[in-house]
């Protein structure tokens, strides 16, 4: 299976009502089927310290769109508070959860994992 992945970097610290519109504008173009029917997304949430229900809504929209075409979606490298929010909301049923971006790529796309330079591969 040729599964292409994209990593979305959570550059902002808070994904709440004030920033959700920007977050959604950044994510929606990545959901385009033209990216490939099985192209998936990995959200790198390492720098995100809080996500509100409106931020979770964006992840839900992305999950629905990607799964409709057989693609995978994951979150990775979450801070403890964000991980707890996703756990309380049972988002493990909505997105795949990984401790690191490398682990997500390794699991979701062997081709993407093989193409990474050796220095960036997970131990």
N, C-alpha and C positions, 0 to 999 in steps of 0.2 A: 504494500500500500504506500503510495506517495503522499505523505501528509505534510503539507507546508505549515509552519507555525509563525506566528507573529507575537512578539513580546510587547505588551503595552506597559510602559513605565509609569508607575504612580508617582509622578513628580510632586504633586501637592500633598500636604500633610493631612488635610481634612477633606473628605468628600461629603459635603453637606449641602443644604439647600442653596447656599451662596455659590458653590462651585459645580453643582451637578449639571447645569446647562453646558458649561465648558467641557466637562467630562463626557457628557452624552454626545456633543458635537465631535469630539475626538474619536469616540468609539463607533458611532453609526457608519462612517465610511468603511470601517474595517469589517463590517458585516455583509458587505456587498458580495453576492454570489460570484461576481466576476473575479474575485480573488482566488477562486477555485472551489469546487464543490466540497472539498474536504479540508480546506485551510482552516486551522484552528487558531485560538488566541490563548495566550498566557498573560495574565495580569500580574505584574511585579508590584506587590504592595508593600515592599520593604520600608518605604518612607511615609506610608500612610498610617497615621496614628489614630484616626477615627473615620468611620463610615456610617452615614445616617441611612434611614429607610429610603430616602430618595436616591442615594448612591447605590443601595442594594437593588432598587428598581432598574437602574441602568444595567447592572449585571444580569438581572432576570431577563430583560429585553434581549441582551446579547446572547444569553444561553438559549432562549427560545429560537432565535434566528439561526444560530449556528447548529443546534441539534436538528432543526428542521431539514437541514441539508447534509446531515450525517457528520458534522464537524464536532470537535471537542473544544471545551472551554475550561480553563483552570485559573486558580489564583495561587500565588506562591509568595513565600518570604514574608508572611504577615506578622505584624507586631502583635503582642499578646492581647491587647484590647480589641483589635480588629478580628483576630481569630475567635475571641469569645463572642463577639457580636454575630459573626457568621455561624458559630456553633449554636447559639441561642435561637437564631432564626432558622436553623436546620438547612443552611445553605450548602452543606455537603451533598445534598440531593440535587442541587441546582448547578453547581460547578465542582470540578475536581479540585482537591486541595493538596498542595505540596509544600514541603518545608523550604525548598529552594527553587529558583528558576531553572537551574540545571537539572534538578530532579524531575521537574515538570516536562522539560524538553526531552529528557532521556525516556520518560514513560510515554509521552505522546508522539514522539517522532524520532525514531532511531536515525533517520537520515539527517535531521537537524543536529542531533547529538554527535554524530560522526563527523560533521563538518566543522564543529567548534575547534578552535586551536587547543592543543593539549593543555596549555597553561590555564584554561578556563574551565576544564572539565571537572566535575565534582569528584572528590576522592573516592 
